[in-house]
Amino acid sequence: MHALQRIHAVLVPGGVIVDTQPVSAHPPVEAGGGNIGALDMQAWAETIAEVDARTAEVLADGLFAVEAESAFTVTDSFDDPSEFIDTVGAWMGTRIPSDVAGRATAAAGPVDVHQEVRLRLLRRA
């Protein structure tokens, strides 16, 4: 059973859930005061496409309605390149291109990743 169907079964009528997803396939990375490239999150984007397809089914079935939707940028900040490489390298569906890792290491300071995040409020019908 789909997760939203399970949530629908236990959520009070009119109840709202918050759905947030990072949706950037290639979020930019900054270090040393400038852009050093982008992550490869294409595999993650494919996962989000699958989630969106299942969500569309639940919406079409009338279990939920989208009450609001917006997008904003979330910045993940890392104190140094090793923290960036260790943490982001473990993100599902994410690959750090070798040239980006090399530039981050050469910058030897904080590293920022800017991701577009989609926020949706889904109201139980």
Secondary structure, 3 states (H helix, E strand, C coil): CCHHHHHHHHCCCCCEEEEEEECCCCCEEEECCEEEEECECHHHHHHHHHHHHHHHHHHHCCCEEEEEEEEEEEEEEECCHHHHHHHHCCCCCCECCHHHHHHHHHHCCCEEEEEEEEEEEEEEC
